[in-house]
Amino acid sequence: MVPATGELWTDERARESLAMLGPAAAAAWEDSALAQRAPQALARAALAGLVGTIAEPMYTSFVAGNASIGALTVGELASPGRVVGALVGSGPADEATRAINARYAFEHPLSVAPSLAHDLAWSGTDANHAEETTLHLVVALVHTQLIARRPELAHTGTELARRQNSLALPLLCSHAPGSSLLTPVAPSGAGTAPGGDPKMSTPDFWSIPFGPPGPGGPIPESVIEALTRACASTNAVTSGEQYSEDLGTRLSSRGLAGALARSQHLRAAVALGLVTAQDLADASGLSVVQVPSIFGIGDALSVFDRA
């Protein structure tokens, strides 16, 4: 895998990249508070790309100055394998500043956006499994929401796009047999990455070892709001609660249908190769030649919204 190359993102290009998401994301780009905390075009556009996703509360918290990150830039990271992290040589005075890895300086802002959802709410390197899995769940859902709206984002072939795809795929495979309802916990699931990395090939998303066991810290309000959106329920997680292992079970009781309409779920599955043109034709009653490409599935998907 290789990262994207080309020209650095300019304000004009970044603004245009958000236009594909509609007026809300475009309006966020113009927010002076966002521009102050994330002056570079890539960082600013990636943050604005969270608007309209379940992670919009993380964006709102950042702009209001309530997130764990006070400012966002682009640069070399102390941990080069991370997408977002502390800058090389940063000290206590720089703790509120985070950077997008310079390795990804040319990637599309909407490929960066999902990783920001994690770091805007991350408690740090001592985070337990429940916190890491919850935040990776948010990352996967944000990427899935974005590619459901713009499937071409899954097909740029760059390193970061493939990293985000590899997180969305296990989520889309996390469900009980015979059910299309996404659930973080699905003990009887067929597997999140059959034939893939054994560490990622678990029955369900919650079983993937994203972090170590142990007691968890408090769940930030922005994460609670994001999970409420994902589950379309105010009962899954409550204010003042701490990350715990039973959180996954509660998030699974109603599933994650609040994040994706049925047609969006299908659109993302097609974009990631989990559903073929023949599958879509068989289910919709169309012939294969009538099924539009993943870049414009169009009327074929309306069958699933009506189901």
TORKOL-4160 file (C-alpha; in steps of 0.2 Angstrom, whole numbers, padded with zeros to 4 digits, m for minus):
307
<pt num="1" X="0000" Y="0000" Z="0000"/>
<pt num="2" X="0006" Y="0018" Z="m0004"/>
<pt num="3" X="m0002" Y="0034" Z="0002"/>
<pt num="4" X="m0009" Y="0047" Z="m0010"/>
<pt num="5" X="0003" Y="0058" Z="m0019"/>
<pt num="6" X="0000" Y="0074" Z="m0028"/>
<pt num="7" X="m0002" Y="0092" Z="m0023"/>
<pt num="8" X="m0006" Y="0098" Z="m0005"/>
<pt num="9" X="m0024" Y="0103" Z="m0002"/>
<pt num="10" X="m0028" Y="0121" Z="m0005"/>
<pt num="11" X="m0043" Y="0130" Z="0003"/>
<pt num="12" X="m0052" Y="0130" Z="m0014"/>
<pt num="13" X="m0049" Y="0111" Z="m0017"/>
<pt num="14" X="m0054" Y="0107" Z="0001"/>
<pt num="15" X="m0070" Y="0118" Z="m0001"/>
<pt num="16" X="m0075" Y="0109" Z="m0017"/>
<pt num="17" X="m0072" Y="0092" Z="m0009"/>
<pt num="18" X="m0085" Y="0096" Z="0004"/>
<pt num="19" X="m0098" Y="0101" Z="m0009"/>
<pt num="20" X="m0101" Y="0083" Z="m0012"/>
<pt num="21" X="m0108" Y="0081" Z="0005"/>
<pt num="22" X="m0121" Y="0095" Z="0004"/>
<pt num="23" X="m0123" Y="0112" Z="0012"/>
<pt num="24" X="m0121" Y="0107" Z="0030"/>
<pt num="25" X="m0103" Y="0102" Z="0028"/>
<pt num="26" X="m0099" Y="0116" Z="0017"/>
<pt num="27" X="m0106" Y="0128" Z="0030"/>
<pt num="28" X="m0095" Y="0120" Z="0043"/>
<pt num="29" X="m0080" Y="0124" Z="0032"/>
<pt num="30" X="m0084" Y="0143" Z="0034"/>
<pt num="31" X="m0085" Y="0142" Z="0053"/>
<pt num="32" X="m0072" Y="0154" Z="0060"/>
<pt num="33" X="m0070" Y="0144" Z="0076"/>
<pt num="34" X="m0065" Y="0129" Z="0065"/>
<pt num="35" X="m0053" Y="0139" Z="0055"/>
<pt num="36" X="m0044" Y="0145" Z="0070"/>
<pt num="37" X="m0042" Y="0128" Z="0078"/>
<pt num="38" X="m0038" Y="0119" Z="0061"/>
<pt num="39" X="m0031" Y="0132" Z="0049"/>
<pt num="40" X="m0023" Y="0120" Z="0037"/>
<pt num="41" X="m0035" Y="0115" Z="0022"/>
<pt num="42" X="m0034" Y="0096" Z="0025"/>
<pt num="43" X="m0037" Y="0097" Z="0043"/>
<pt num="44" X="m0051" Y="0109" Z="0042"/>
<pt num="45" X="m0060" Y="0100" Z="0028"/>
<pt num="46" X="m0058" Y="0083" Z="0037"/>
<pt num="47" X="m0066" Y="0090" Z="0052"/>
<pt num="48" X="m0080" Y="0098" Z="0042"/>
<pt num="49" X="m0083" Y="0081" Z="0034"/>
<pt num="50" X="m0089" Y="0074" Z="0051"/>
<pt num="51" X="m0104" Y="0085" Z="0050"/>
<pt num="52" X="m0119" Y="0075" Z="0045"/>
<pt num="53" X="m0112" Y="0059" Z="0051"/>
<pt num="54" X="m0114" Y="0051" Z="0068"/>
<pt num="55" X="m0098" Y="0059" Z="0074"/>
<pt num="56" X="m0105" Y="0077" Z="0071"/>
<pt num="57" X="m0105" Y="0079" Z="0090"/>
<pt num="58" X="m0086" Y="0076" Z="0090"/>
<pt num="59" X="m0085" Y="0091" Z="0078"/>
<pt num="60" X="m0096" Y="0102" Z="0088"/>
<pt num="61" X="m0086" Y="0098" Z="0104"/>
<pt num="62" X="m0070" Y="0102" Z="0095"/>
<pt num="63" X="m0076" Y="0119" Z="0088"/>
<pt num="64" X="m0083" Y="0123" Z="0106"/>
<pt num="65" X="m0066" Y="0119" Z="0114"/>
<pt num="66" X="m0072" Y="0105" Z="0124"/>
<pt num="67" X="m0063" Y="0091" Z="0115"/>
<pt num="68" X="m0047" Y="0083" Z="0121"/>
<pt num="69" X="m0039" Y="0090" Z="0106"/>
<pt num="70" X="m0037" Y="0109" Z="0106"/>
<pt num="71" X="m0030" Y="0112" Z="0089"/>
<pt num="72" X="m0026" Y="0101" Z="0074"/>
<pt num="73" X="m0012" Y="0102" Z="0061"/>
<pt num="74" X="m0003" Y="0091" Z="0049"/>
<pt num="75" X="0015" Y="0085" Z="0053"/>
<pt num="76" X="0027" Y="0071" Z="0057"/>
<pt num="77" X="0020" Y="0060" Z="0071"/>
<pt num="78" X="0029" Y="0053" Z="0087"/>
<pt num="79" X="0020" Y="0037" Z="0083"/>
<pt num="80" X="0022" Y="0036" Z="0064"/>
<pt num="81" X="0010" Y="0022" Z="0062"/>
<pt num="82" X="m0005" Y="0032" Z="0068"/>
<pt num="83" X="m0016" Y="0042" Z="0057"/>
<pt num="84" X="m0018" Y="0056" Z="0070"/>
<pt num="85" X="m0007" Y="0059" Z="0085"/>
<pt num="86" X="0006" Y="0069" Z="0094"/>
<pt num="87" X="0019" Y="0078" Z="0084"/>
<pt num="88" X="0037" Y="0073" Z="0084"/>
<pt num="89" X="0046" Y="0081" Z="0099"/>
<pt num="90" X="0030" Y="0088" Z="0107"/>
<pt num="91" X="0031" Y="0091" Z="0125"/>
<pt num="92" X="0018" Y="0095" Z="0139"/>
<pt num="93" X="0015" Y="0112" Z="0132"/>
<pt num="94" X="0009" Y="0104" Z="0115"/>
<pt num="95" X="m0002" Y="0091" Z="0123"/>
<pt num="96" X="m0018" Y="0100" Z="0117"/>
<pt num="97" X="m0011" Y="0100" Z="0099"/>
<pt num="98" X="m0013" Y="0084" Z="0088"/>
<pt num="99" X="m0008" Y="0082" Z="0070"/>
<pt num="100" X="m0013" Y="0072" Z="0055"/>
<pt num="101" X="0001" Y="0061" Z="0049"/>
<pt num="102" X="0011" Y="0070" Z="0036"/>
<pt num="103" X="0011" Y="0053" Z="0027"/>
<pt num="104" X="m0007" Y="0056" Z="0023"/>
<pt num="105" X="m0005" Y="0075" Z="0018"/>
<pt num="106" X="m0012" Y="0071" Z="0000"/>
<pt num="107" X="m0026" Y="0060" Z="0005"/>
<pt num="108" X="m0044" Y="0065" Z="0002"/>
<pt num="109" X="m0050" Y="0074" Z="0018"/>
<pt num="110" X="m0065" Y="0063" Z="0019"/>
<pt num="111" X="m0053" Y="0048" Z="0020"/>
<pt num="112" X="m0045" Y="0057" Z="0035"/>
<pt num="113" X="m0061" Y="0062" Z="0044"/>
<pt num="114" X="m0066" Y="0045" Z="0051"/>
<pt num="115" X="m0049" Y="0044" Z="0061"/>
<pt num="116" X="m0053" Y="0061" Z="0068"/>
<pt num="117" X="m0068" Y="0054" Z="0076"/>
<pt num="118" X="m0057" Y="0043" Z="0086"/>
<pt num="119" X="m0044" Y="0055" Z="0092"/>
<pt num="120" X="m0056" Y="0069" Z="0096"/>
<pt num="121" X="m0063" Y="0058" Z="0110"/>
<pt num="122" X="m0049" Y="0047" Z="0114"/>
<pt num="123" X="m0043" Y="0046" Z="0132"/>
<pt num="124" X="m0025" Y="0041" Z="0128"/>
<pt num="125" X="m0014" Y="0026" Z="0127"/>
<pt num="126" X="m0021" Y="0018" Z="0143"/>
<pt num="127" X="m0038" Y="0016" Z="0135"/>
<pt num="128" X="m0046" Y="m0001" Z="0138"/>
<pt num="129" X="m0054" Y="m0013" Z="0126"/>
<pt num="130" X="m0071" Y="m0006" Z="0128"/>
<pt num="131" X="m0066" Y="0012" Z="0124"/>
<pt num="132" X="m0055" Y="0007" Z="0109"/>
<pt num="133" X="m0068" Y="m0004" Z="0102"/>
<pt num="134" X="m0081" Y="0009" Z="0104"/>
<pt num="135" X="m0071" Y="0022" Z="0096"/>
<pt num="136" X="m0066" Y="0011" Z="0082"/>
<pt num="137" X="m0084" Y="0007" Z="0079"/>
<pt num="138" X="m0087" Y="0025" Z="0077"/>
<pt num="139" X="m0073" Y="0026" Z="0065"/>
<pt num="140" X="m0080" Y="0012" Z="0055"/>
<pt num="141" X="m0097" Y="0019" Z="0055"/>
<pt num="142" X="m0092" Y="0036" Z="0049"/>
<pt num="143" X="m0082" Y="0029" Z="0035"/>
<pt num="144" X="m0097" Y="0018" Z="0030"/>
<pt num="145" X="m0108" Y="0033" Z="0031"/>
<pt num="146" X="m0097" Y="0043" Z="0019"/>
<pt num="147" X="m0094" Y="0029" Z="0006"/>
<pt num="148" X="m0113" Y="0026" Z="0006"/>
<pt num="149" X="m0115" Y="0044" Z="0001"/>
<pt num="150" X="m0099" Y="0044" Z="m0010"/>
<pt num="151" X="m0094" Y="0026" Z="m0015"/>
<pt num="152" X="m0079" Y="0032" Z="m0025"/>
<pt num="153" X="m0071" Y="0036" Z="m0009"/>
<pt num="154" X="m0069" Y="0017" Z="m0006"/>
<pt num="155" X="m0060" Y="0015" Z="m0023"/>
<pt num="156" X="m0046" Y="0028" Z="m0023"/>
<pt num="157" X="m0034" Y="0014" Z="m0020"/>
<pt num="158" X="m0023" Y="0024" Z="m0008"/>
<pt num="159" X="m0016" Y="0017" Z="0009"/>
<pt num="160" X="m0028" Y="0027" Z="0020"/>
<pt num="161" X="m0043" Y="0023" Z="0010"/>
<pt num="162" X="m0039" Y="0005" Z="0011"/>
<pt num="163" X="m0035" Y="0006" Z="0030"/>
<pt num="164" X="m0053" Y="0014" Z="0032"/>
<pt num="165" X="m0061" Y="0001" Z="0021"/>
<pt num="166" X="m0052" Y="m0013" Z="0031"/>
<pt num="167" X="m0061" Y="m0006" Z="0047"/>
<pt num="168" X="m0078" Y="m0004" Z="0039"/>
<pt num="169" X="m0078" Y="m0022" Z="0032"/>
<pt num="170" X="m0078" Y="m0031" Z="0049"/>
<pt num="171" X="m0092" Y="m0020" Z="0055"/>
<pt num="172" X="m0103" Y="m0024" Z="0040"/>
<pt num="173" X="m0099" Y="m0042" Z="0043"/>
<pt num="174" X="m0104" Y="m0041" Z="0061"/>
<pt num="175" X="m0122" Y="m0048" Z="0062"/>
<pt num="176" X="m0131" Y="m0063" Z="0067"/>
<pt num="177" X="m0133" Y="m0076" Z="0053"/>
<pt num="178" X="m0148" Y="m0072" Z="0042"/>
<pt num="179" X="m0150" Y="m0054" Z="0048"/>
<pt num="180" X="m0144" Y="m0038" Z="0040"/>
<pt num="181" X="m0145" Y="m0028" Z="0057"/>
<pt num="182" X="m0127" Y="m0023" Z="0061"/>
<pt num="183" X="m0123" Y="m0027" Z="0079"/>
<pt num="184" X="m0106" Y="m0025" Z="0088"/>
<pt num="185" X="m0109" Y="m0041" Z="0097"/>
<pt num="186" X="m0115" Y="m0056" Z="0087"/>
<pt num="187" X="m0107" Y="m0072" Z="0095"/>
<pt num="188" X="m0115" Y="m0083" Z="0081"/>
<pt num="189" X="m0108" Y="m0072" Z="0067"/>
<pt num="190" X="m0100" Y="m0080" Z="0052"/>
<pt num="191" X="m0084" Y="m0070" Z="0055"/>
<pt num="192" X="m0078" Y="m0052" Z="0053"/>
<pt num="193" X="m0064" Y="m0056" Z="0041"/>
<pt num="194" X="m0065" Y="m0073" Z="0034"/>
<pt num="195" X="m0049" Y="m0078" Z="0025"/>
<pt num="196" X="m0041" Y="m0062" Z="0031"/>
<pt num="197" X="m0030" Y="m0057" Z="0045"/>
<pt num="198" X="m0033" Y="m0070" Z="0059"/>
<pt num="199" X="m0032" Y="m0056" Z="0072"/>
<pt num="200" X="m0047" Y="m0048" Z="0064"/>
<pt num="201" X="m0056" Y="m0064" Z="0060"/>
<pt num="202" X="m0068" Y="m0065" Z="0075"/>
<pt num="203" X="m0086" Y="m0069" Z="0077"/>
<pt num="204" X="m0091" Y="m0050" Z="0078"/>
<pt num="205" X="m0084" Y="m0033" Z="0079"/>
<pt num="206" X="m0083" Y="m0032" Z="0098"/>
<pt num="207" X="m0072" Y="m0047" Z="0099"/>
<pt num="208" X="m0058" Y="m0039" Z="0089"/>
<pt num="209" X="m0043" Y="m0035" Z="0101"/>
<pt num="210" X="m0042" Y="m0016" Z="0098"/>
<pt num="211" X="m0037" Y="m0013" Z="0116"/>
<pt num="212" X="m0032" Y="m0022" Z="0133"/>
<pt num="213" X="m0044" Y="m0027" Z="0146"/>
<pt num="214" X="m0046" Y="m0017" Z="0161"/>
<pt num="215" X="m0057" Y="m0004" Z="0169"/>
<pt num="216" X="m0063" Y="0010" Z="0158"/>
<pt num="217" X="m0064" Y="0029" Z="0160"/>
<pt num="218" X="m0079" Y="0040" Z="0158"/>
<pt num="219" X="m0088" Y="0041" Z="0141"/>
<pt num="220" X="m0087" Y="0059" Z="0134"/>
<pt num="221" X="m0104" Y="0067" Z="0130"/>
<pt num="222" X="m0099" Y="0068" Z="0112"/>
<pt num="223" X="m0097" Y="0049" Z="0111"/>
<pt num="224" X="m0114" Y="0046" Z="0120"/>
<pt num="225" X="m0122" Y="0058" Z="0107"/>
<pt num="226" X="m0114" Y="0048" Z="0093"/>
<pt num="227" X="m0119" Y="0031" Z="0100"/>
<pt num="228" X="m0137" Y="0038" Z="0102"/>
<pt num="229" X="m0137" Y="0043" Z="0084"/>
<pt num="230" X="m0130" Y="0026" Z="0079"/>
<pt num="231" X="m0143" Y="0016" Z="0088"/>
<pt num="232" X="m0158" Y="0028" Z="0087"/>
<pt num="233" X="m0160" Y="0025" Z="0105"/>
<pt num="234" X="m0157" Y="0035" Z="0121"/>
<pt num="235" X="m0156" Y="0020" Z="0132"/>
<pt num="236" X="m0140" Y="0012" Z="0125"/>
<pt num="237" X="m0129" Y="0023" Z="0135"/>
<pt num="238" X="m0132" Y="0036" Z="0148"/>
<pt num="239" X="m0123" Y="0052" Z="0154"/>
<pt num="240" X="m0109" Y="0049" Z="0167"/>
<pt num="241" X="m0107" Y="0031" Z="0162"/>
<pt num="242" X="m0090" Y="0023" Z="0160"/>
<pt num="243" X="m0083" Y="0012" Z="0146"/>
<pt num="244" X="m0087" Y="m0007" Z="0150"/>
<pt num="245" X="m0088" Y="m0023" Z="0142"/>
<pt num="246" X="m0107" Y="m0024" Z="0143"/>
<pt num="247" X="m0108" Y="m0008" Z="0132"/>
<pt num="248" X="m0106" Y="m0019" Z="0116"/>
<pt num="249" X="m0121" Y="m0030" Z="0121"/>
<pt num="250" X="m0132" Y="m0014" Z="0124"/>
<pt num="251" X="m0127" Y="m0006" Z="0108"/>
<pt num="252" X="m0132" Y="m0023" Z="0100"/>
<pt num="253" X="m0149" Y="m0024" Z="0107"/>
<pt num="254" X="m0157" Y="m0013" Z="0094"/>
<pt num="255" X="m0142" Y="m0013" Z="0082"/>
<pt num="256" X="m0135" Y="0001" Z="0072"/>
<pt num="257" X="m0149" Y="0005" Z="0060"/>
<pt num="258" X="m0149" Y="0023" Z="0066"/>
<pt num="259" X="m0133" Y="0026" Z="0057"/>
<pt num="260" X="m0138" Y="0019" Z="0040"/>
<pt num="261" X="m0154" Y="0018" Z="0030"/>
<pt num="262" X="m0156" Y="0001" Z="0022"/>
<pt num="263" X="m0151" Y="0008" Z="0005"/>
<pt num="264" X="m0136" Y="0016" Z="0012"/>
<pt num="265" X="m0131" Y="0000" Z="0021"/>
<pt num="266" X="m0133" Y="m0009" Z="0004"/>
<pt num="267" X="m0124" Y="0005" Z="m0005"/>
<pt num="268" X="m0109" Y="0003" Z="0006"/>
<pt num="269" X="m0109" Y="m0015" Z="0005"/>
<pt num="270" X="m0108" Y="m0014" Z="m0014"/>
<pt num="271" X="m0094" Y="m0001" Z="m0013"/>
<pt num="272" X="m0084" Y="m0013" Z="m0003"/>
<pt num="273" X="m0088" Y="m0029" Z="m0013"/>
<pt num="274" X="m0099" Y="m0038" Z="m0001"/>
<pt num="275" X="m0113" Y="m0037" Z="m0013"/>
<pt num="276" X="m0111" Y="m0040" Z="m0032"/>
<pt num="277" X="m0121" Y="m0033" Z="m0046"/>
<pt num="278" X="m0129" Y="m0051" Z="m0048"/>
<pt num="279" X="m0134" Y="m0051" Z="m0030"/>
<pt num="280" X="m0142" Y="m0034" Z="m0032"/>
<pt num="281" X="m0151" Y="m0039" Z="m0048"/>
<pt num="282" X="m0158" Y="m0055" Z="m0040"/>
<pt num="283" X="m0165" Y="m0045" Z="m0026"/>
<pt num="284" X="m0172" Y="m0031" Z="m0035"/>
<pt num="285" X="m0179" Y="m0040" Z="m0050"/>
<pt num="286" X="m0168" Y="m0031" Z="m0063"/>
<pt num="287" X="m0156" Y="m0039" Z="m0075"/>
<pt num="288" X="m0138" Y="m0037" Z="m0072"/>
<pt num="289" X="m0136" Y="m0025" Z="m0087"/>
<pt num="290" X="m0150" Y="m0014" Z="m0079"/>
<pt num="291" X="m0140" Y="m0012" Z="m0062"/>
<pt num="292" X="m0131" Y="0004" Z="m0062"/>
<pt num="293" X="m0113" Y="0004" Z="m0056"/>
<pt num="294" X="m0108" Y="0007" Z="m0038"/>
<pt num="295" X="m0106" Y="0026" Z="m0042"/>
<pt num="296" X="m0124" Y="0028" Z="m0046"/>
<pt num="297" X="m0135" Y="0013" Z="m0040"/>
<pt num="298" X="m0150" Y="0024" Z="m0041"/>
<pt num="299" X="m0167" Y="0017" Z="m0043"/>
<pt num="300" X="m0162" Y="m0001" Z="m0039"/>
<pt num="301" X="m0159" Y="0004" Z="m0021"/>
<pt num="302" X="m0177" Y="0011" Z="m0019"/>
<pt num="303" X="m0183" Y="m0007" Z="m0018"/>
<pt num="304" X="m0174" Y="m0009" Z="m0002"/>
<pt num="305" X="m0180" Y="0007" Z="0006"/>
<pt num="306" X="m0198" Y="0001" Z="0002"/>
<pt num="307" X="m0195" Y="m0016" Z="0009"/>
